[in-house]
């Protein structure tokens, strides 16, 4: 009987923890985590796997090939995650300096970064397996196109929200309207 009540208690604790996390986590936090997982970690791991099977010359980015050849997998992962965190920090710096008025613009950038990381990861896996893969130049072209489109669309949405606020329409239903709420 003690074992069963202990399992129920553990389940209750995990359930409460899960619900607490769901209430506290914001969309930008989820997008940031996904960017680190796809662009930082996924691209680094699959890039290293691809360089092991195809040689270092298989990597299109000479800086990444240099880091991997001199520092190994750990150095490459550290460099990619650090670079990803710097990009995310720069995006959030823009968000904080705008007092929360560039919410969708930053989300557009983060989504672009996630998609870029996913495309690079898939391409690295395909290259390491000897399958045909999308060229790095096409992936970069798509990435910059996504940045232009998604950041501009996000900026238009942010401007429309500000315009609606200036016209006196209350926008209290949106969490991003209060910077102090977003920082918590």
C-alpha positions as CSV (number, residue, x, y, z in Angstrom):
1,X,0.0,0.0,0.0
2,X,2.9,2.4,0.8
3,X,4.4,1.8,-2.7
4,X,1.1,2.7,-4.4
5,X,0.6,5.9,-2.5
6,X,4.2,6.8,-3.1
7,X,3.7,6.4,-6.8
8,X,0.6,8.5,-6.7
9,X,2.5,11.2,-4.8
10,X,5.3,11.1,-7.3
11,X,2.7,11.4,-10.1
12,X,1.0,14.3,-8.4
13,X,4.3,16.1,-8.0
14,X,5.3,15.6,-11.6
15,X,1.8,16.7,-12.7
16,X,1.9,19.8,-10.6
17,X,5.5,20.6,-11.9
18,X,4.3,20.1,-15.5
19,X,1.3,22.4,-15.0
20,X,3.5,25.1,-13.3
21,X,6.0,25.0,-16.2
22,X,3.2,25.3,-18.8
23,X,1.8,28.4,-17.0
24,X,5.1,30.1,-16.7
25,X,6.8,29.5,-20.0
26,X,6.3,32.0,-22.8
27,X,6.4,31.6,-26.6
28,X,9.7,33.4,-26.9
29,X,11.2,31.0,-24.4
30,X,10.0,28.0,-26.3
31,X,11.3,29.5,-29.6
32,X,14.7,30.2,-27.9
33,X,15.0,26.7,-26.7
34,X,14.1,25.3,-30.1
35,X,16.7,27.6,-31.7
36,X,19.4,26.3,-29.4
37,X,18.4,22.7,-30.0
38,X,18.2,23.0,-33.8
39,X,20.8,25.7,-34.8
40,X,23.2,25.2,-31.9
41,X,23.1,21.6,-30.9
42,X,21.5,19.8,-33.9
43,X,23.6,21.5,-36.6
44,X,26.8,21.0,-34.6
45,X,26.3,17.3,-33.9
46,X,25.2,16.4,-37.4
47,X,27.9,18.7,-38.9
48,X,30.5,16.7,-36.9
49,X,28.9,13.5,-38.0
50,X,29.0,14.7,-41.6
51,X,32.7,15.8,-41.3
52,X,33.6,12.4,-39.9
53,X,32.1,10.5,-42.8
54,X,32.9,12.9,-45.7
55,X,36.1,14.6,-44.3
56,X,36.5,18.1,-43.0
57,X,36.4,19.4,-46.6
58,X,32.7,18.4,-46.7
59,X,31.9,21.3,-44.4
60,X,31.0,24.4,-46.4
61,X,31.8,26.8,-43.5
62,X,35.5,27.0,-43.2
63,X,35.3,28.4,-39.6
64,X,33.2,25.4,-38.5
65,X,35.7,23.1,-40.1
66,X,38.6,24.8,-38.4
67,X,37.0,24.7,-35.0
68,X,36.1,21.0,-35.5
69,X,39.6,20.1,-36.7
70,X,41.4,21.9,-33.8
71,X,38.9,21.5,-30.9
72,X,36.9,18.4,-31.8
73,X,33.2,17.8,-31.1
74,X,33.2,19.5,-27.7
75,X,34.7,22.6,-29.1
76,X,32.3,22.7,-32.1
77,X,29.3,22.2,-29.8
78,X,30.5,24.9,-27.4
79,X,31.2,27.4,-30.3
80,X,27.8,26.7,-32.0
81,X,25.8,27.0,-28.8
82,X,27.7,30.2,-27.8
83,X,27.1,31.7,-31.3
84,X,23.4,30.8,-31.1
85,X,23.1,32.3,-27.6
86,X,24.7,35.5,-28.9
87,X,22.2,35.7,-31.7
88,X,19.3,35.1,-29.3
89,X,20.7,37.7,-26.9
90,X,21.0,40.2,-29.7
91,X,17.3,39.6,-30.7
92,X,16.2,40.0,-27.1
93,X,18.3,43.1,-26.7
94,X,16.2,44.6,-29.5
95,X,13.1,43.5,-27.8
96,X,14.0,45.0,-24.5
97,X,15.2,48.3,-26.0
98,X,11.8,48.6,-27.8
99,X,10.0,48.1,-24.5
100,X,8.3,45.0,-25.8
101,X,7.1,46.6,-29.0
102,X,9.1,44.3,-31.3
103,X,7.6,41.1,-30.0
104,X,6.5,39.6,-33.3
105,X,9.6,40.8,-35.1
106,X,11.8,38.9,-32.6
107,X,9.6,35.9,-32.9
108,X,10.0,36.0,-36.7
109,X,13.8,36.0,-36.3
110,X,13.7,33.1,-33.9
111,X,11.5,31.1,-36.2
112,X,13.9,31.8,-39.0
113,X,16.8,30.6,-36.9
114,X,14.9,27.4,-36.0
115,X,14.1,26.6,-39.6
116,X,17.7,27.3,-40.6
117,X,19.0,25.0,-38.0
118,X,16.5,22.3,-39.0
119,X,17.4,22.6,-42.7
120,X,21.2,22.5,-41.9
121,X,20.7,19.5,-39.6
122,X,18.7,17.6,-42.2
123,X,21.2,18.4,-44.9
124,X,24.1,17.3,-42.7
125,X,22.3,14.0,-42.1
126,X,21.6,13.4,-45.7
127,X,25.2,14.3,-46.7
128,X,26.6,11.9,-44.1
129,X,24.4,9.1,-45.3
130,X,25.5,9.7,-48.9
131,X,22.1,10.9,-50.0
132,X,21.5,14.0,-52.2
133,X,21.2,17.1,-50.1
134,X,20.4,20.8,-50.5
135,X,23.4,22.9,-51.1
136,X,24.6,25.2,-48.3
137,X,24.2,28.2,-50.6
138,X,20.5,27.4,-51.1
139,X,20.0,26.9,-47.4
140,X,21.6,30.3,-46.7
141,X,19.4,31.9,-49.4
142,X,16.3,30.4,-47.9
143,X,17.4,31.5,-44.4
144,X,18.0,35.1,-45.4
145,X,14.7,35.1,-47.3
146,X,12.9,33.9,-44.2
147,X,14.6,36.5,-42.1
148,X,13.5,39.2,-44.4
149,X,9.9,38.0,-44.7
150,X,9.2,36.9,-41.1
151,X,10.9,39.8,-39.5
152,X,9.1,42.3,-41.7
153,X,5.7,40.5,-41.2
154,X,6.4,40.6,-37.4
155,X,7.3,44.3,-37.6
156,X,4.0,45.0,-39.4
157,X,2.1,43.1,-36.8
158,X,3.9,45.0,-34.0
159,X,3.2,48.4,-35.7
160,X,-0.5,47.5,-36.1
161,X,-0.7,46.7,-32.4
162,X,0.9,50.0,-31.5
163,X,-1.4,51.8,-34.0
164,X,-4.4,50.2,-32.3
165,X,-3.2,51.3,-28.9
166,X,-2.8,54.8,-30.1
167,X,-6.3,54.8,-31.4
168,X,-7.5,54.0,-27.9
169,X,-8.4,50.4,-28.4
170,X,-7.4,48.4,-25.3
171,X,-5.0,45.6,-26.0
172,X,-5.0,44.0,-22.6
173,X,-5.6,40.5,-23.9
174,X,-2.0,40.3,-25.2
175,X,0.7,39.1,-22.9
176,X,3.5,40.9,-24.7
177,X,1.9,44.4,-24.1
178,X,3.4,44.6,-20.6
179,X,7.2,44.2,-20.6
180,X,7.3,43.5,-16.8
181,X,4.9,40.6,-17.3
182,X,7.2,39.2,-20.1
183,X,10.3,39.5,-17.9
184,X,8.9,37.3,-15.2
